[in-house]
Amino acid sequence: MAASTRRQLSLTAFLMRHGHHVAAWRHPDTDLSSPPFEVIRQQVQSAERACLDAVFFADSVALTGAPSLEPLTMLAALAAVTSRIGLIATATTTYNEPYTVARQFASLDSISNGRAGWNLVTSDNAAEAANFGRDRHVDHAVRYARAREFQEVVKGLWNSYGDGAFVNDKAAGRLLDNAHVHRLDYRGEHFSVAGPLNVPPSPQGRPVVVQAGSSETGRDLAAATADVVFTAQPSLAGSQAFYRDMKGRLAGYGRAADSLRVTPGIFAVVGESVGEAQDKFGVLQDLIEPQAGLALLGRMIGNFDLSGYPLDGPLPELPVTQDGQRSRQQLLTSIAQGENLTIRQLYQRIAGGRGHFTVIGTAAQIADQMQQWFEEGGADGFNLMPPALPGGLDDLLAQVVPELQRRGLFRTAYEGSTLRSHFGLPAPD
Amino acid sequence: MAASTRRQLSLTAFLMRHGHHVAAWRHPDTDLSSPPFEVIRQQVQSAERACLDAVFFADSVALTGAPSLEPLTMLAALAAVTSRIGLIATATTTYNEPYTVARQFASLDSISNGRAGWNLVTSDNAAEAANFGRDRHVDHAVRYARAREFQEVVKGLWNSYGDGAFVNDKAAGRLLDNAHVHRLDYRGEHFSVAGPLNVPPSPQGRPVVVQAGSSETGRDLAAATADVVFTAQPSLAGSQAFYRDMKGRLAGYGRAADSLRVTPGIFAVVGESVGEAQDKFGVLQDLIEPQAGLALLGRMIGNFDLSGYPLDGPLPELPVTQDGQRSRQQLLTSIAQGENLTIRQLYQRIAGGRGHFTVIGTAAQIADQMQQWFEEGGADGFNLMPPALPGGLDDLLAQVVPELQRRGLFRTAYEGSTLRSHFGLPAPD
């Protein structure tokens, strides 16, 4: 089978300020002094040279770790200095207004000629709530009800201009044909929005919608409405179950199985030999400070303060979190119990991948794992999580991506020009 | 006196989608087919070659006229393809959250290396309200009370990182010194915001703040908090009164007179001769459709529907608008009454400059007027309002700016690198 007709992996780069490892900023090669945009620009241009589908940025509306650029403005700036790679930003449905989010992503989509993606999340912790006039975060059910309405409004607004809306007839004095300009007049429980949107329509039909919720409600919302699902799956078996579950839900919403791409995160450390990869990982592991490790673990298990517990004792019995990290809490407590890990061992375990699929080895070994997941119903692609920047990304692009290309699993040149085309997604309704 | 030491004009370019004239989109040279960002990129790069202080973009959170790019994303993209010119975006305090606005402008400021400006406005019409769950717009007093708190929160968040906050000590494992990271813990009537901001600090101390309110409340807020005031003044006498009033208010807030720049808008049509300038203007005036002229006039006088009145009759007695355009309504009704204008004549009068200072003539004549306003206490600079794009801007940059440079009134090269330095503004507290 020719490489070009073989089913292709989706590959996105999930970039964080200094890298995914909690000690990434301490790595000798991490650049703390250059302007943040210059640092990220170089990384994204590298990812584009490797033909990745997109770069992906998480977001928080509170300070966690190092201050970083706001994703929408950063991606708009990146749009002007790239030409093909997709640009996925996270924006919360909990503390934004849908008209504003719809505008900013539509604008990013126009500026980038059809390369915008929106990672829809809900905000789930007290630190974020406190920046928006609330004492505590919004309850899970309310957050998701609001999120569901929010995305309906956003998609409705993205549909403001039908074919034929732009007449552009200077002589006749007709700019728009109002018969093809759709008011939305949405009235829901959380939002009432008239429309139409005041931004030109999307070059790719509409921006790609990404979601990452793994609760029942989150999975249902993703199955009903997302184009791409990002997920934390430490094992192939778990990812296969998640994959089957997500694909299985699609039919209930009248959707084809290939209309949703499932892309687990992968925290990969690559070396010329296994030993070199382990050494690279070891450099970062040795830089973890207990305080930073505890803070990370505390956030992952539902903002629980672990500072009073002995580092070399077991994880205490935890109250089931009402925060957004409930499924991550379950994942980590089951790892800790299953392997009898101390608190220190547990934060060391998650200091890099935070519970995501983790592989430390040669490019061939990492590609083997990715190929297996891809071919055995565990993934449509991967969200690459570089340990520290820029080296962690450079290694993946220089070693793992070419290995996947040699195997015919990943493009060697962009074929389409939009993010939707990179992902092989159908045109929206 | 050497040109370099003479008091210098501030010049900004106020760009609209197709130009300021209501019929600009119908001009033969207006580009309706290229991607909107490409069109604007060329104009902003031209403005940078002419050493303008900044480009300035208005905003509306509802559709008025042609769909256009959202300013913050657009300016972030422009930041990546320019290096010196300032970038001023409008963002409303009525339907945004201060944490989000503070983040996005701080991010724009970081991306642009200190060239960001925020034009603080309140939203004042029903079309905008309907996109944010409201039946009617927020009352003037409430809008301004909210705006005042909003800018306090935003400036407080911009001040999250004191000198010494970034330790960046990899060996010691110390990224931030929390003693210099300021929580805000703001509690007001409209907002409660904890902070700190999660975006790196501003390269120019803080982004420049622009305001344009001309009500008593608006003037007081600007005198207390703005760096630059944009204003619509059709005559020198009126602008002198406004200028004196604004400068006079500063002392009451403990501010020096040069800490606030007053920049009226100027709608200028330039030709090699007066006749050529008038012909250029005539081309646009002849393209005004009554429907578009009426709609513009209706918006300017407080969203009043004029369609039932004879075009060649007088402006009817208007109810005093509760919308935000009250001072513009007063300005236009006084022009109509003073000169006995019909409805048609009034919309023709405002079709270009919408009540702003309007000059149609040669570069020397336009420069004469600007110089007089500048030297006789009417202005610290001007916000240039090109009639149609790209020609209207190109003419101003190629003819009027060089004339001002010859007179020693405007820079021929950038001296500083930040917007604050271009405006000659003092460092913020």
Boltz contact constraints between the chains, C-beta under 6 A:
constraints:
  - contact:
      token1: [A, 25]
      token2: [B, 175]
      max_distance: 6.0
  - contact:
      token1: [A, 26]
      token2: [B, 170]
      max_distance: 6.0
  - contact:
      token1: [A, 32]
      token2: [B, 168]
      max_distance: 6.0
  - contact:
      token1: [A, 36]
      token2: [B, 110]
      max_distance: 6.0
  - contact:
      token1: [A, 36]
      token2: [B, 200]
      max_distance: 6.0
  - contact:
      token1: [A, 37]
      token2: [B, 111]
      max_distance: 6.0
  - contact:
      token1: [A, 63]
      token2: [B, 196]
      max_distance: 6.0
  - contact:
      token1: [A, 63]
      token2: [B, 198]
      max_distance: 6.0
  - contact:
      token1: [A, 67]
      token2: [B, 198]
      max_distance: 6.0
  - contact:
      token1: [A, 67]
      token2: [B, 199]
      max_distance: 6.0
  - contact:
      token1: [A, 67]
      token2: [B, 200]
      max_distance: 6.0
  - contact:
      token1: [A, 69]
      token2: [B, 107]
      max_distance: 6.0
  - contact:
      token1: [A, 70]
      token2: [B, 103]
      max_distance: 6.0
  - contact:
      token1: [A, 70]
      token2: [B, 104]
      max_distance: 6.0
  - contact:
      token1: [A, 70]
      token2: [B, 107]
      max_distance: 6.0
  - contact:
      token1: [A, 70]
      token2: [B, 199]
      max_distance: 6.0
  - contact:
      token1: [A, 73]
      token2: [B, 72]
      max_distance: 6.0
  - contact:
      token1: [A, 73]
      token2: [B, 76]
      max_distance: 6.0
  - contact:
      token1: [A, 73]
      token2: [B, 104]
      max_distance: 6.0
  - contact:
      token1: [A, 73]
      token2: [B, 107]
      max_distance: 6.0
  - contact:
      token1: [A, 73]
      token2: [B, 108]
      max_distance: 6.0
  - contact:
      token1: [A, 76]
      token2: [B, 73]
      max_distance: 6.0
  - contact:
      token1: [A, 76]
      token2: [B, 76]
      max_distance: 6.0
  - contact:
      token1: [A, 76]
      token2: [B, 77]
      max_distance: 6.0
  - contact:
      token1: [A, 77]
      token2: [B, 76]
      max_distance: 6.0
  - contact:
      token1: [A, 77]
      token2: [B, 77]
      max_distance: 6.0
  - contact:
      token1: [A, 77]
      token2: [B, 79]
      max_distance: 6.0
  - contact:
      token1: [A, 77]
      token2: [B, 80]
      max_distance: 6.0
  - contact:
      token1: [A, 77]
      token2: [B, 111]
      max_distance: 6.0
  - contact:
      token1: [A, 79]
      token2: [B, 77]
      max_distance: 6.0
  - contact:
      token1: [A, 80]
      token2: [B, 77]
      max_distance: 6.0
  - contact:
      token1: [A, 80]
      token2: [B, 80]
      max_distance: 6.0
  - contact:
      token1: [A, 80]
      token2: [B, 81]
      max_distance: 6.0
  - contact:
      token1: [A, 81]
      token2: [B, 80]
      max_distance: 6.0
  - contact:
      token1: [A, 97]
      token2: [B, 132]
      max_distance: 6.0
  - contact:
      token1: [A, 99]
      token2: [B, 131]
      max_distance: 6.0
  - contact:
      token1: [A, 103]
      token2: [B, 70]
      max_distance: 6.0
  - contact:
      token1: [A, 104]
      token2: [B, 70]
      max_distance: 6.0
  - contact:
      token1: [A, 104]
      token2: [B, 73]
      max_distance: 6.0
  - contact:
      token1: [A, 107]
      token2: [B, 69]
      max_distance: 6.0
  - contact:
      token1: [A, 107]
      token2: [B, 70]
      max_distance: 6.0
  - contact:
      token1: [A, 107]
      token2: [B, 73]
      max_distance: 6.0
  - contact:
      token1: [A, 108]
      token2: [B, 73]
      max_distance: 6.0
  - contact:
      token1: [A, 110]
      token2: [B, 36]
      max_distance: 6.0
  - contact:
      token1: [A, 111]
      token2: [B, 37]
      max_distance: 6.0
  - contact:
      token1: [A, 111]
      token2: [B, 77]
      max_distance: 6.0
  - contact:
      token1: [A, 130]
      token2: [B, 194]
      max_distance: 6.0
  - contact:
      token1: [A, 131]
      token2: [B, 99]
      max_distance: 6.0
  - contact:
      token1: [A, 131]
      token2: [B, 193]
      max_distance: 6.0
  - contact:
      token1: [A, 131]
      token2: [B, 194]
      max_distance: 6.0
  - contact:
      token1: [A, 132]
      token2: [B, 97]
      max_distance: 6.0
  - contact:
      token1: [A, 133]
      token2: [B, 191]
      max_distance: 6.0
  - contact:
      token1: [A, 133]
      token2: [B, 192]
      max_distance: 6.0
  - contact:
      token1: [A, 168]
      token2: [B, 32]
      max_distance: 6.0
  - contact:
      token1: [A, 170]
      token2: [B, 26]
      max_distance: 6.0
  - contact:
      token1: [A, 173]
      token2: [B, 289]
      max_distance: 6.0
  - contact:
      token1: [A, 175]
      token2: [B, 25]
      max_distance: 6.0
  - contact:
      token1: [A, 191]
      token2: [B, 133]
      max_distance: 6.0
  - contact:
      token1: [A, 192]
      token2: [B, 133]
      max_distance: 6.0
  - contact:
      token1: [A, 193]
      token2: [B, 131]
      max_distance: 6.0
  - contact:
      token1: [A, 194]
      token2: [B, 130]
      max_distance: 6.0
  - contact:
      token1: [A, 194]
      token2: [B, 131]
      max_distance: 6.0
  - contact:
      token1: [A, 196]
      token2: [B, 63]
      max_distance: 6.0
  - contact:
      token1: [A, 198]
      token2: [B, 63]
      max_distance: 6.0
  - contact:
      token1: [A, 198]
      token2: [B, 67]
      max_distance: 6.0
  - contact:
      token1: [A, 199]
      token2: [B, 67]
      max_distance: 6.0
  - contact:
      token1: [A, 199]
      token2: [B, 70]
      max_distance: 6.0
  - contact:
      token1: [A, 200]
      token2: [B, 36]
      max_distance: 6.0
  - contact:
      token1: [A, 200]
      token2: [B, 67]
      max_distance: 6.0
  - contact:
      token1: [A, 289]
      token2: [B, 173]
      max_distance: 6.0
